[in-house]
Amino acid sequence: MPNIKSAKKRVITAEISRERNAQAKSALRKKVKKARIAIAENAENKDQAVKEASISLDKAASKGLIHKNAAARKKSRLAKSAKTTESAE
C-alpha cells in the first residue's frame, strides 16, 4: 500500500475505473454475442441487434475500452455475416 496521499487516491480511482471498465466491456460482449446469435438463427431482429452492437462498439472505442481498429474489425465482421445470411435465403 502506498504511503503518499496522492498515490493512495490513485489506487482508489484505479479500482473504480477498473470496475466501471469491466462492466462496460461485459455489456459490450453481451450485445455482440446477442447480435451473433440473431445472425446465426436468422432472426427478424438481427438488423436491429447488429445496429445496437455497432453503436456499442463505437462508444467503447471512443472511451478507450477497445482499440478503434478492433471496433471497426468487429463491426465489419458482424455486418458481413449479417449480409451473407440475407443472401443465403
PDB file of N, CA, C and O in Angstrom:
ATOM      1  N   MET A   1       0.848  -1.185   0.000  1.00  0.00           N
ATOM      2  CA  MET A   1       0.000   0.000   0.000  1.00  0.00           C
ATOM      3  C   MET A   1       0.891   1.245   0.000  1.00  0.00           C
ATOM      4  O   MET A   1       1.880   1.309   0.730  1.00  0.00           O
ATOM      5  N   PRO A   2       0.532   2.230  -0.822  1.00  0.00           N
ATOM      6  CA  PRO A   2       1.355   3.441  -0.902  1.00  0.00           C
ATOM      7  C   PRO A   2       1.274   4.290   0.371  1.00  0.00           C
ATOM      8  O   PRO A   2       0.295   4.231   1.114  1.00  0.00           O
ATOM      9  N   ASN A   3       2.306   5.062   0.596  1.00  0.00           N
ATOM     10  CA  ASN A   3       2.348   5.949   1.759  1.00  0.00           C
ATOM     11  C   ASN A   3       1.934   7.369   1.416  1.00  0.00           C
ATOM     12  O   ASN A   3       1.413   8.090   2.267  1.00  0.00           O
ATOM     13  N   ILE A   4       2.161   7.768   0.185  1.00  0.00           N
ATOM     14  CA  ILE A   4       1.866   9.138  -0.230  1.00  0.00           C
ATOM     15  C   ILE A   4       0.371   9.271  -0.492  1.00  0.00           C
ATOM     16  O   ILE A   4      -0.260   8.385  -1.067  1.00  0.00           O
ATOM     17  N   LYS A   5      -0.183  10.414  -0.050  1.00  0.00           N
ATOM     18  CA  LYS A   5      -1.626  10.634  -0.127  1.00  0.00           C
ATOM     19  C   LYS A   5      -2.156  10.552  -1.560  1.00  0.00           C
ATOM     20  O   LYS A   5      -3.183   9.919  -1.803  1.00  0.00           O
ATOM     21  N   SER A   6      -1.470  11.181  -2.500  1.00  0.00           N
ATOM     22  CA  SER A   6      -1.931  11.171  -3.887  1.00  0.00           C
ATOM     23  C   SER A   6      -1.882   9.760  -4.482  1.00  0.00           C
ATOM     24  O   SER A   6      -2.730   9.397  -5.298  1.00  0.00           O
ATOM     25  N   ALA A   7      -0.896   8.977  -4.073  1.00  0.00           N
ATOM     26  CA  ALA A   7      -0.794   7.593  -4.557  1.00  0.00           C
ATOM     27  C   ALA A   7      -1.935   6.751  -3.995  1.00  0.00           C
ATOM     28  O   ALA A   7      -2.453   5.870  -4.682  1.00  0.00           O
ATOM     29  N   LYS A   8      -2.325   7.015  -2.757  1.00  0.00           N
ATOM     30  CA  LYS A   8      -3.474   6.303  -2.166  1.00  0.00           C
ATOM     31  C   LYS A   8      -4.744   6.618  -2.956  1.00  0.00           C
ATOM     32  O   LYS A   8      -5.555   5.732  -3.224  1.00  0.00           O
ATOM     33  N   LYS A   9      -4.905   7.887  -3.323  1.00  0.00           N
ATOM     34  CA  LYS A   9      -6.072   8.297  -4.111  1.00  0.00           C
ATOM     35  C   LYS A   9      -6.068   7.598  -5.469  1.00  0.00           C
ATOM     36  O   LYS A   9      -7.115   7.157  -5.945  1.00  0.00           O
ATOM     37  N   ARG A  10      -4.901   7.498  -6.089  1.00  0.00           N
ATOM     38  CA  ARG A  10      -4.806   6.853  -7.393  1.00  0.00           C
ATOM     39  C   ARG A  10      -5.192   5.382  -7.320  1.00  0.00           C
ATOM     40  O   ARG A  10      -5.807   4.853  -8.246  1.00  0.00           O
ATOM     41  N   VAL A  11      -4.832   4.719  -6.220  1.00  0.00           N
ATOM     42  CA  VAL A  11      -5.210   3.315  -6.041  1.00  0.00           C
ATOM     43  C   VAL A  11      -6.730   3.190  -6.011  1.00  0.00           C
ATOM     44  O   VAL A  11      -7.303   2.289  -6.623  1.00  0.00           O
ATOM     45  N   ILE A  12      -7.370   4.101  -5.296  1.00  0.00           N
ATOM     46  CA  ILE A  12      -8.834   4.063  -5.181  1.00  0.00           C
ATOM     47  C   ILE A  12      -9.487   4.353  -6.532  1.00  0.00           C
ATOM     48  O   ILE A  12     -10.392   3.631  -6.948  1.00  0.00           O
ATOM     49  N   THR A  13      -9.034   5.404  -7.218  1.00  0.00           N
ATOM     50  CA  THR A  13      -9.644   5.742  -8.507  1.00  0.00           C
ATOM     51  C   THR A  13      -9.356   4.684  -9.568  1.00  0.00           C
ATOM     52  O   THR A  13     -10.188   4.437 -10.441  1.00  0.00           O
ATOM     53  N   ALA A  14      -8.189   4.062  -9.496  1.00  0.00           N
ATOM     54  CA  ALA A  14      -7.870   3.000 -10.448  1.00  0.00           C
ATOM     55  C   ALA A  14      -8.814   1.813 -10.261  1.00  0.00           C
ATOM     56  O   ALA A  14      -9.250   1.201 -11.236  1.00  0.00           O
ATOM     57  N   GLU A  15      -9.122   1.494  -9.025  1.00  0.00           N
ATOM     58  CA  GLU A  15     -10.043   0.386  -8.731  1.00  0.00           C
ATOM     59  C   GLU A  15     -11.452   0.701  -9.244  1.00  0.00           C
ATOM     60  O   GLU A  15     -12.119  -0.158  -9.819  1.00  0.00           O
ATOM     61  N   ILE A  16     -11.892   1.943  -9.028  1.00  0.00           N
ATOM     62  CA  ILE A  16     -13.213   2.359  -9.504  1.00  0.00           C
ATOM     63  C   ILE A  16     -13.263   2.277 -11.032  1.00  0.00           C
ATOM     64  O   ILE A  16     -14.238   1.786 -11.602  1.00  0.00           O
ATOM     65  N   SER A  17     -12.211   2.761 -11.686  1.00  0.00           N
ATOM     66  CA  SER A  17     -12.146   2.712 -13.147  1.00  0.00           C
ATOM     67  C   SER A  17     -12.141   1.279 -13.648  1.00  0.00           C
ATOM     68  O   SER A  17     -12.805   0.959 -14.633  1.00  0.00           O
ATOM     69  N   ARG A  18     -11.398   0.423 -12.977  1.00  0.00           N
ATOM     70  CA  ARG A  18     -11.319  -0.978 -13.379  1.00  0.00           C
ATOM     71  C   ARG A  18     -12.696  -1.629 -13.333  1.00  0.00           C
ATOM     72  O   ARG A  18     -13.077  -2.352 -14.254  1.00  0.00           O
ATOM     73  N   GLU A  19     -13.439  -1.373 -12.262  1.00  0.00           N
ATOM     74  CA  GLU A  19     -14.782  -1.952 -12.127  1.00  0.00           C
ATOM     75  C   GLU A  19     -15.722  -1.418 -13.206  1.00  0.00           C
ATOM     76  O   GLU A  19     -16.490  -2.173 -13.800  1.00  0.00           O
ATOM     77  N   ARG A  20     -15.654  -0.105 -13.453  1.00  0.00           N
ATOM     78  CA  ARG A  20     -16.518   0.502 -14.456  1.00  0.00           C
ATOM     79  C   ARG A  20     -16.198  -0.042 -15.841  1.00  0.00           C
ATOM     80  O   ARG A  20     -17.101  -0.350 -16.619  1.00  0.00           O
ATOM     81  N   ASN A  21     -14.903  -0.160 -16.147  1.00  0.00           N
ATOM     82  CA  ASN A  21     -14.491  -0.688 -17.450  1.00  0.00           C
ATOM     83  C   ASN A  21     -14.896  -2.146 -17.614  1.00  0.00           C
ATOM     84  O   ASN A  21     -15.286  -2.565 -18.704  1.00  0.00           O
ATOM     85  N   ALA A  22     -14.807  -2.920 -16.539  1.00  0.00           N
ATOM     86  CA  ALA A  22     -15.188  -4.335 -16.603  1.00  0.00           C
ATOM     87  C   ALA A  22     -16.676  -4.474 -16.903  1.00  0.00           C
ATOM     88  O   ALA A  22     -17.076  -5.328 -17.695  1.00  0.00           O
ATOM     89  N   GLN A  23     -17.494  -3.636 -16.269  1.00  0.00           N
ATOM     90  CA  GLN A  23     -18.932  -3.682 -16.514  1.00  0.00           C
ATOM     91  C   GLN A  23     -19.257  -3.278 -17.946  1.00  0.00           C
ATOM     92  O   GLN A  23     -20.081  -3.914 -18.605  1.00  0.00           O
ATOM     93  N   ALA A  24     -18.611  -2.224 -18.424  1.00  0.00           N
ATOM     94  CA  ALA A  24     -18.869  -1.746 -19.778  1.00  0.00           C
ATOM     95  C   ALA A  24     -18.427  -2.774 -20.815  1.00  0.00           C
ATOM     96  O   ALA A  24     -19.119  -2.990 -21.809  1.00  0.00           O
ATOM     97  N   LYS A  25     -17.283  -3.403 -20.590  1.00  0.00           N
ATOM     98  CA  LYS A  25     -16.774  -4.402 -21.524  1.00  0.00           C
ATOM     99  C   LYS A  25     -17.674  -5.639 -21.546  1.00  0.00           C
ATOM    100  O   LYS A  25     -17.891  -6.245 -22.596  1.00  0.00           O
ATOM    101  N   SER A  26     -18.190  -6.001 -20.378  1.00  0.00           N
ATOM    102  CA  SER A  26     -19.099  -7.141 -20.279  1.00  0.00           C
ATOM    103  C   SER A  26     -20.388  -6.857 -21.047  1.00  0.00           C
ATOM    104  O   SER A  26     -20.886  -7.713 -21.780  1.00  0.00           O
ATOM    105  N   ALA A  27     -20.921  -5.650 -20.874  1.00  0.00           N
ATOM    106  CA  ALA A  27     -22.142  -5.263 -21.591  1.00  0.00           C
ATOM    107  C   ALA A  27     -21.897  -5.267 -23.095  1.00  0.00           C
ATOM    108  O   ALA A  27     -22.762  -5.675 -23.870  1.00  0.00           O
ATOM    109  N   LEU A  28     -20.718  -4.813 -23.504  1.00  0.00           N
ATOM    110  CA  LEU A  28     -20.357  -4.806 -24.923  1.00  0.00           C
ATOM    111  C   LEU A  28     -20.327  -6.231 -25.472  1.00  0.00           C
ATOM    112  O   LEU A  28     -20.880  -6.505 -26.537  1.00  0.00           O
ATOM    113  N   ARG A  29     -19.680  -7.134 -24.739  1.00  0.00           N
ATOM    114  CA  ARG A  29     -19.608  -8.530 -25.176  1.00  0.00           C
ATOM    115  C   ARG A  29     -20.994  -9.149 -25.297  1.00  0.00           C
ATOM    116  O   ARG A  29     -21.255  -9.915 -26.225  1.00  0.00           O
ATOM    117  N   LYS A  30     -21.886  -8.820 -24.360  1.00  0.00           N
ATOM    118  CA  LYS A  30     -23.250  -9.359 -24.400  1.00  0.00           C
ATOM    119  C   LYS A  30     -23.991  -8.897 -25.645  1.00  0.00           C
ATOM    120  O   LYS A  30     -24.702  -9.680 -26.275  1.00  0.00           O
ATOM    121  N   LYS A  31     -23.827  -7.611 -26.005  1.00  0.00           N
ATOM    122  CA  LYS A  31     -24.513  -7.101 -27.194  1.00  0.00           C
ATOM    123  C   LYS A  31     -23.978  -7.734 -28.470  1.00  0.00           C
ATOM    124  O   LYS A  31     -24.743  -8.054 -29.379  1.00  0.00           O
ATOM    125  N   VAL A  32     -22.658  -7.914 -28.535  1.00  0.00           N
ATOM    126  CA  VAL A  32     -22.060  -8.538 -29.717  1.00  0.00           C
ATOM    127  C   VAL A  32     -22.511  -9.995 -29.813  1.00  0.00           C
ATOM    128  O   VAL A  32     -22.819 -10.482 -30.901  1.00  0.00           O
ATOM    129  N   LYS A  33     -22.550 -10.682 -28.682  1.00  0.00           N
ATOM    130  CA  LYS A  33     -22.988 -12.084 -28.665  1.00  0.00           C
ATOM    131  C   LYS A  33     -24.452 -12.194 -29.080  1.00  0.00           C
ATOM    132  O   LYS A  33     -24.828 -13.100 -29.824  1.00  0.00           O
ATOM    133  N   LYS A  34     -25.277 -11.261 -28.593  1.00  0.00           N
ATOM    134  CA  LYS A  34     -26.695 -11.251 -28.949  1.00  0.00           C
ATOM    135  C   LYS A  34     -26.860 -11.062 -30.456  1.00  0.00           C
ATOM    136  O   LYS A  34     -27.714 -11.699 -31.074  1.00  0.00           O
ATOM    137  N   ALA A  35     -26.042 -10.187 -31.049  1.00  0.00           N
ATOM    138  CA  ALA A  35     -26.101  -9.962 -32.499  1.00  0.00           C
ATOM    139  C   ALA A  35     -25.664 -11.210 -33.252  1.00  0.00           C
ATOM    140  O   ALA A  35     -26.282 -11.581 -34.249  1.00  0.00           O
ATOM    141  N   ARG A  36     -24.594 -11.867 -32.779  1.00  0.00           N
ATOM    142  CA  ARG A  36     -24.117 -13.092 -33.447  1.00  0.00           C
ATOM    143  C   ARG A  36     -25.174 -14.187 -33.401  1.00  0.00           C
ATOM    144  O   ARG A  36     -25.378 -14.900 -34.384  1.00  0.00           O
ATOM    145  N   ILE A  37     -25.848 -14.321 -32.257  1.00  0.00           N
ATOM    146  CA  ILE A  37     -26.894 -15.340 -32.117  1.00  0.00           C
ATOM    147  C   ILE A  37     -28.060 -15.030 -33.054  1.00  0.00           C
ATOM    148  O   ILE A  37     -28.601 -15.927 -33.701  1.00  0.00           O
ATOM    149  N   ALA A  38     -28.445 -13.742 -33.124  1.00  0.00           N
ATOM    150  CA  ALA A  38     -29.538 -13.334 -34.005  1.00  0.00           C
ATOM    151  C   ALA A  38     -29.189 -13.626 -35.464  1.00  0.00           C
ATOM    152  O   ALA A  38     -30.047 -14.042 -36.242  1.00  0.00           O
ATOM    153  N   ILE A  39     -27.933 -13.407 -35.824  1.00  0.00           N
ATOM    154  CA  ILE A  39     -27.497 -13.690 -37.203  1.00  0.00           C
ATOM    155  C   ILE A  39     -27.517 -15.191 -37.464  1.00  0.00           C
ATOM    156  O   ILE A  39     -27.970 -15.636 -38.519  1.00  0.00           O
ATOM    157  N   ALA A  40     -27.025 -15.975 -36.501  1.00  0.00           N
ATOM    158  CA  ALA A  40     -26.962 -17.427 -36.681  1.00  0.00           C
ATOM    159  C   ALA A  40     -28.354 -18.038 -36.810  1.00  0.00           C
ATOM    160  O   ALA A  40     -28.568 -18.965 -37.591  1.00  0.00           O
ATOM    161  N   GLU A  41     -29.292 -17.507 -36.034  1.00  0.00           N
ATOM    162  CA  GLU A  41     -30.661 -18.022 -36.078  1.00  0.00           C
ATOM    163  C   GLU A  41     -31.482 -17.373 -37.183  1.00  0.00           C
ATOM    164  O   GLU A  41     -32.634 -17.744 -37.411  1.00  0.00           O
ATOM    165  N   ASN A  42     -30.879 -16.395 -37.872  1.00  0.00           N
ATOM    166  CA  ASN A  42     -31.561 -15.643 -38.919  1.00  0.00           C
ATOM    167  C   ASN A  42     -32.861 -15.028 -38.398  1.00  0.00           C
ATOM    168  O   ASN A  42     -33.900 -15.084 -39.056  1.00  0.00           O
ATOM    169  N   ALA A  43     -32.780 -14.443 -37.209  1.00  0.00           N
ATOM    170  CA  ALA A  43     -33.945 -13.849 -36.565  1.00  0.00           C
ATOM    171  C   ALA A  43     -34.362 -12.569 -37.278  1.00  0.00           C
ATOM    172  O   ALA A  43     -33.585 -11.951 -38.006  1.00  0.00           O
ATOM    173  N   GLU A  44     -35.614 -12.193 -37.044  1.00  0.00           N
ATOM    174  CA  GLU A  44     -36.138 -10.982 -37.674  1.00  0.00           C
ATOM    175  C   GLU A  44     -35.467  -9.725 -37.121  1.00  0.00           C
ATOM    176  O   GLU A  44     -35.360  -8.716 -37.818  1.00  0.00           O
ATOM    177  N   ASN A  45     -35.020  -9.788 -35.878  1.00  0.00           N
ATOM    178  CA  ASN A  45     -34.431  -8.616 -35.230  1.00  0.00           C
ATOM    179  C   ASN A  45     -32.914  -8.544 -35.406  1.00  0.00           C
ATOM    180  O   ASN A  45     -32.245  -7.800 -34.688  1.00  0.00           O
ATOM    181  N   LYS A  46     -32.370  -9.303 -36.347  1.00  0.00           N
ATOM    182  CA  LYS A  46     -30.906  -9.346 -36.482  1.00  0.00           C
ATOM    183  C   LYS A  46     -30.334  -8.000 -36.915  1.00  0.00           C
ATOM    184  O   LYS A  46     -29.251  -7.620 -36.471  1.00  0.00           O
ATOM    185  N   ASP A  47     -31.048  -7.273 -37.778  1.00  0.00           N
ATOM    186  CA  ASP A  47     -30.548  -5.961 -38.206  1.00  0.00           C
ATOM    187  C   ASP A  47     -30.478  -4.992 -37.033  1.00  0.00           C
ATOM    188  O   ASP A  47     -29.522  -4.229 -36.895  1.00  0.00           O
ATOM    189  N   GLN A  48     -31.499  -5.035 -36.198  1.00  0.00           N
ATOM    190  CA  GLN A  48     -31.524  -4.173 -35.015  1.00  0.00           C
ATOM    191  C   GLN A  48     -30.410  -4.569 -34.046  1.00  0.00           C
ATOM    192  O   GLN A  48     -29.754  -3.697 -33.476  1.00  0.00           O
ATOM    193  N   ALA A  49     -30.193  -5.847 -33.854  1.00  0.00           N
ATOM    194  CA  ALA A  49     -29.146  -6.321 -32.951  1.00  0.00           C
ATOM    195  C   ALA A  49     -27.764  -5.920 -33.447  1.00  0.00           C
ATOM    196  O   ALA A  49     -26.907  -5.527 -32.656  1.00  0.00           O
ATOM    197  N   VAL A  50     -27.548  -6.018 -34.751  1.00  0.00           N
ATOM    198  CA  VAL A  50     -26.265  -5.632 -35.336  1.00  0.00           C
ATOM    199  C   VAL A  50     -26.058  -4.128 -35.178  1.00  0.00           C
ATOM    200  O   VAL A  50     -24.951  -3.676 -34.889  1.00  0.00           O
ATOM    201  N   LYS A  51     -27.119  -3.364 -35.367  1.00  0.00           N
ATOM    202  CA  LYS A  51     -27.031  -1.910 -35.223  1.00  0.00           C
ATOM    203  C   LYS A  51     -26.664  -1.526 -33.789  1.00  0.00           C
ATOM    204  O   LYS A  51     -25.804  -0.672 -33.573  1.00  0.00           O
ATOM    205  N   GLU A  52     -27.321  -2.162 -32.805  1.00  0.00           N
ATOM    206  CA  GLU A  52     -27.028  -1.888 -31.397  1.00  0.00           C
ATOM    207  C   GLU A  52     -25.589  -2.268 -31.048  1.00  0.00           C
ATOM    208  O   GLU A  52     -24.905  -1.542 -30.326  1.00  0.00           O
ATOM    209  N   ALA A  53     -25.142  -3.395 -31.561  1.00  0.00           N
ATOM    210  CA  ALA A  53     -23.776  -3.833 -31.307  1.00  0.00           C
ATOM    211  C   ALA A  53     -22.773  -2.855 -31.918  1.00  0.00           C
ATOM    212  O   ALA A  53     -21.749  -2.552 -31.306  1.00  0.00           O
ATOM    213  N   SER A  54     -23.061  -2.369 -33.105  1.00  0.00           N
ATOM    214  CA  SER A  54     -22.168  -1.415 -33.771  1.00  0.00           C
ATOM    215  C   SER A  54     -22.065  -0.116 -32.984  1.00  0.00           C
ATOM    216  O   SER A  54     -20.980   0.443 -32.828  1.00  0.00           O
ATOM    217  N   ILE A  55     -23.194   0.353 -32.495  1.00  0.00           N
ATOM    218  CA  ILE A  55     -23.196   1.576 -31.684  1.00  0.00           C
ATOM    219  C   ILE A  55     -22.385   1.362 -30.412  1.00  0.00           C
ATOM    220  O   ILE A  55     -21.599   2.224 -30.019  1.00  0.00           O
ATOM    221  N   SER A  56     -22.576   0.219 -29.774  1.00  0.00           N
ATOM    222  CA  SER A  56     -21.834  -0.091 -28.555  1.00  0.00           C
ATOM    223  C   SER A  56     -20.335  -0.185 -28.816  1.00  0.00           C
ATOM    224  O   SER A  56     -19.530   0.275 -28.006  1.00  0.00           O
ATOM    225  N   LEU A  57     -19.964  -0.780 -29.943  1.00  0.00           N
ATOM    226  CA  LEU A  57     -18.552  -0.882 -30.299  1.00  0.00           C
ATOM    227  C   LEU A  57     -17.943   0.503 -30.517  1.00  0.00           C
ATOM    228  O   LEU A  57     -16.819   0.765 -30.089  1.00  0.00           O
ATOM    229  N   ASP A  58     -18.688   1.384 -31.183  1.00  0.00           N
ATOM    230  CA  ASP A  58     -18.186   2.747 -31.404  1.00  0.00           C
ATOM    231  C   ASP A  58     -17.996   3.489 -30.083  1.00  0.00           C
ATOM    232  O   ASP A  58     -16.993   4.176 -29.888  1.00  0.00           O
ATOM    233  N   LYS A  59     -18.958   3.347 -29.185  1.00  0.00           N
ATOM    234  CA  LYS A  59     -18.855   4.012 -27.889  1.00  0.00           C
ATOM    235  C   LYS A  59     -17.678   3.477 -27.084  1.00  0.00           C
ATOM    236  O   LYS A  59     -16.955   4.241 -26.445  1.00  0.00           O
ATOM    237  N   ALA A  60     -17.492   2.171 -27.120  1.00  0.00           N
ATOM    238  CA  ALA A  60     -16.373   1.564 -26.393  1.00  0.00           C
ATOM    239  C   ALA A  60     -15.043   2.040 -26.955  1.00  0.00           C
ATOM    240  O   ALA A  60     -14.097   2.275 -26.204  1.00  0.00           O
ATOM    241  N   ALA A  61     -14.967   2.181 -28.272  1.00  0.00           N
ATOM    242  CA  ALA A  61     -13.726   2.658 -28.887  1.00  0.00           C
ATOM    243  C   ALA A  61     -13.469   4.111 -28.528  1.00  0.00           C
ATOM    244  O   ALA A  61     -12.325   4.499 -28.292  1.00  0.00           O
ATOM    245  N   SER A  62     -14.525   4.918 -28.485  1.00  0.00           N
ATOM    246  CA  SER A  62     -14.337   6.332 -28.165  1.00  0.00           C
ATOM    247  C   SER A  62     -13.931   6.533 -26.711  1.00  0.00           C
ATOM    248  O   SER A  62     -13.255   7.507 -26.383  1.00  0.00           O
ATOM    249  N   LYS A  63     -14.340   5.615 -25.841  1.00  0.00           N
ATOM    250  CA  LYS A  63     -13.981   5.710 -24.421  1.00  0.00           C
ATOM    251  C   LYS A  63     -12.648   5.034 -24.111  1.00  0.00           C
ATOM    252  O   LYS A  63     -12.147   5.123 -22.990  1.00  0.00           O
ATOM    253  N   GLY A  64     -12.077   4.360 -25.104  1.00  0.00           N
ATOM    254  CA  GLY A  64     -10.787   3.729 -24.910  1.00  0.00           C
ATOM    255  C   GLY A  64     -10.848   2.331 -24.322  1.00  0.00           C
ATOM    256  O   GLY A  64      -9.825   1.797 -23.894  1.00  0.00           O
ATOM    257  N   LEU A  65     -12.024   1.732 -24.295  1.00  0.00           N
ATOM    258  CA  LEU A  65     -12.151   0.364 -23.787  1.00  0.00           C
ATOM    259  C   LEU A  65     -11.508  -0.635 -24.732  1.00  0.00           C
ATOM    260  O   LEU A  65     -10.840  -1.577 -24.306  1.00  0.00           O
ATOM    261  N   ILE A  66     -11.720  -0.411 -26.023  1.00  0.00           N
ATOM    262  CA  ILE A  66     -11.092  -1.253 -27.038  1.00  0.00           C
ATOM    263  C   ILE A  66     -10.471  -0.330 -28.081  1.00  0.00           C
ATOM    264  O   ILE A  66     -10.840   0.840 -28.180  1.00  0.00           O
ATOM    265  N   HIS A  67      -9.542  -0.851 -28.848  1.00  0.00           N
ATOM    266  CA  HIS A  67      -8.883  -0.062 -29.888  1.00  0.00           C
ATOM    267  C   HIS A  67      -9.862   0.222 -31.009  1.00  0.00           C
ATOM    268  O   HIS A  67     -10.737  -0.595 -31.294  1.00  0.00           O
ATOM    269  N   LYS A  68      -9.722   1.384 -31.652  1.00  0.00           N
ATOM    270  CA  LYS A  68     -10.674   1.771 -32.698  1.00  0.00           C
ATOM    271  C   LYS A  68     -10.639   0.816 -33.886  1.00  0.00           C
ATOM    272  O   LYS A  68     -11.666   0.575 -34.520  1.00  0.00           O
ATOM    273  N   ASN A  69      -9.456   0.269 -34.191  1.00  0.00           N
ATOM    274  CA  ASN A  69      -9.377  -0.681 -35.298  1.00  0.00           C
ATOM    275  C   ASN A  69     -10.042  -2.009 -34.942  1.00  0.00           C
ATOM    276  O   ASN A  69     -10.616  -2.672 -35.806  1.00  0.00           O
ATOM    277  N   ALA A  70      -9.963  -2.392 -33.679  1.00  0.00           N
ATOM    278  CA  ALA A  70     -10.639  -3.616 -33.232  1.00  0.00           C
ATOM    279  C   ALA A  70     -12.145  -3.443 -33.348  1.00  0.00           C
ATOM    280  O   ALA A  70     -12.853  -4.362 -33.759  1.00  0.00           O
ATOM    281  N   ALA A  71     -12.632  -2.257 -32.982  1.00  0.00           N
ATOM    282  CA  ALA A  71     -14.063  -1.978 -33.101  1.00  0.00           C
ATOM    283  C   ALA A  71     -14.495  -2.022 -34.561  1.00  0.00           C
ATOM    284  O   ALA A  71     -15.531  -2.599 -34.890  1.00  0.00           O
ATOM    285  N   ALA A  72     -13.705  -1.417 -35.427  1.00  0.00           N
ATOM    286  CA  ALA A  72     -14.027  -1.400 -36.859  1.00  0.00           C
ATOM    287  C   ALA A  72     -14.032  -2.815 -37.423  1.00  0.00           C
ATOM    288  O   ALA A  72     -14.901  -3.172 -38.218  1.00  0.00           O
ATOM    289  N   ARG A  73     -13.059  -3.615 -37.009  1.00  0.00           N
ATOM    290  CA  ARG A  73     -12.964  -5.001 -37.487  1.00  0.00           C
ATOM    291  C   ARG A  73     -14.188  -5.808 -37.045  1.00  0.00           C
ATOM    292  O   ARG A  73     -14.762  -6.553 -37.840  1.00  0.00           O
ATOM    293  N   LYS A  74     -14.581  -5.662 -35.789  1.00  0.00           N
ATOM    294  CA  LYS A  74     -15.731  -6.417 -35.289  1.00  0.00           C
ATOM    295  C   LYS A  74     -17.025  -5.974 -35.958  1.00  0.00           C
ATOM    296  O   LYS A  74     -17.875  -6.805 -36.279  1.00  0.00           O
ATOM    297  N   LYS A  75     -17.180  -4.663 -36.172  1.00  0.00           N
ATOM    298  CA  LYS A  75     -18.361  -4.149 -36.861  1.00  0.00           C
ATOM    299  C   LYS A  75     -18.429  -4.695 -38.281  1.00  0.00           C
ATOM    300  O   LYS A  75     -19.492  -5.095 -38.756  1.00  0.00           O
ATOM    301  N   SER A  76     -17.291  -4.706 -38.945  1.00  0.00           N
ATOM    302  CA  SER A  76     -17.231  -5.189 -40.320  1.00  0.00           C
ATOM    303  C   SER A  76     -17.611  -6.657 -40.398  1.00  0.00           C
ATOM    304  O   SER A  76     -18.374  -7.060 -41.277  1.00  0.00           O
ATOM    305  N   ARG A  77     -17.086  -7.450 -39.490  1.00  0.00           N
ATOM    306  CA  ARG A  77     -17.382  -8.884 -39.495  1.00  0.00           C
ATOM    307  C   ARG A  77     -18.853  -9.155 -39.188  1.00  0.00           C
ATOM    308  O   ARG A  77     -19.457 -10.050 -39.779  1.00  0.00           O
ATOM    309  N   LEU A  78     -19.433  -8.379 -38.261  1.00  0.00           N
ATOM    310  CA  LEU A  78     -20.852  -8.548 -37.962  1.00  0.00           C
ATOM    311  C   LEU A  78     -21.703  -8.209 -39.187  1.00  0.00           C
ATOM    312  O   LEU A  78     -22.612  -8.956 -39.548  1.00  0.00           O
ATOM    313  N   ALA A  79     -21.399  -7.081 -39.816  1.00  0.00           N
ATOM    314  CA  ALA A  79     -22.173  -6.656 -40.985  1.00  0.00           C
ATOM    315  C   ALA A  79     -22.034  -7.654 -42.123  1.00  0.00           C
ATOM    316  O   ALA A  79     -23.005  -7.959 -42.817  1.00  0.00           O
ATOM    317  N   LYS A  80     -20.828  -8.157 -42.308  1.00  0.00           N
ATOM    318  CA  LYS A  80     -20.578  -9.124 -43.390  1.00  0.00           C
ATOM    319  C   LYS A  80     -21.355 -10.409 -43.156  1.00  0.00           C
ATOM    320  O   LYS A  80     -21.964 -10.941 -44.084  1.00  0.00           O
ATOM    321  N   SER A  81     -21.340 -10.916 -41.921  1.00  0.00           N
ATOM    322  CA  SER A  81     -22.058 -12.158 -41.649  1.00  0.00           C
ATOM    323  C   SER A  81     -23.570 -11.958 -41.740  1.00  0.00           C
ATOM    324  O   SER A  81     -24.293 -12.869 -42.145  1.00  0.00           O
ATOM    325  N   ALA A  82     -24.046 -10.774 -41.366  1.00  0.00           N
ATOM    326  CA  ALA A  82     -25.481 -10.483 -41.486  1.00  0.00           C
ATOM    327  C   ALA A  82     -25.873 -10.438 -42.959  1.00  0.00           C
ATOM    328  O   ALA A  82     -26.932 -10.934 -43.343  1.00  0.00           O
ATOM    329  N   LYS A  83     -25.025  -9.850 -43.766  1.00  0.00           N
ATOM    330  CA  LYS A  83     -25.288  -9.740 -45.200  1.00  0.00           C
ATOM    331  C   LYS A  83     -25.269 -11.120 -45.872  1.00  0.00           C
ATOM    332  O   LYS A  83     -26.083 -11.393 -46.754  1.00  0.00           O
ATOM    333  N   THR A  84     -24.342 -11.984 -45.454  1.00  0.00           N
ATOM    334  CA  THR A  84     -24.226 -13.323 -46.055  1.00  0.00           C
ATOM    335  C   THR A  84     -25.455 -14.160 -45.749  1.00  0.00           C
ATOM    336  O   THR A  84     -25.928 -14.909 -46.605  1.00  0.00           O
ATOM    337  N   THR A  85     -25.979 -14.039 -44.528  1.00  0.00           N
ATOM    338  CA  THR A  85     -27.173 -14.822 -44.189  1.00  0.00           C
ATOM    339  C   THR A  85     -28.397 -14.305 -44.947  1.00  0.00           C
ATOM    340  O   THR A  85     -29.315 -15.071 -45.241  1.00  0.00           O
ATOM    341  N   GLU A  86     -28.412 -13.004 -45.265  1.00  0.00           N
ATOM    342  CA  GLU A  86     -29.511 -12.460 -46.056  1.00  0.00           C
ATOM    343  C   GLU A  86     -29.496 -13.028 -47.473  1.00  0.00           C
ATOM    344  O   GLU A  86     -30.537 -13.402 -48.012  1.00  0.00           O
ATOM    345  N   SER A  87     -28.306 -13.089 -48.071  1.00  0.00           N
ATOM    346  CA  SER A  87     -28.211 -13.559 -49.441  1.00  0.00           C
ATOM    347  C   SER A  87     -28.388 -15.079 -49.546  1.00  0.00           C
ATOM    348  O   SER A  87     -28.707 -15.596 -50.617  1.00  0.00           O
ATOM    349  N   ALA A  88     -28.179 -15.786 -48.438  1.00  0.00           N
ATOM    350  CA  ALA A  88     -28.303 -17.247 -48.438  1.00  0.00           C
ATOM    351  C   ALA A  88     -29.762 -17.685 -48.437  1.00  0.00           C
ATOM    352  O   ALA A  88     -30.067 -18.842 -48.725  1.00  0.00           O
ATOM    353  N   GLU A  89     -30.655 -16.767 -48.117  1.00  0.00           N
ATOM    354  CA  GLU A  89     -32.086 -17.134 -48.037  1.00  0.00           C
ATOM    355  C   GLU A  89     -32.685 -17.453 -49.367  1.00  0.00           C
ATOM    356  O   GLU A  89     -33.870 -17.776 -49.449  1.00  0.00           O
TER     357      GLU A  89
END
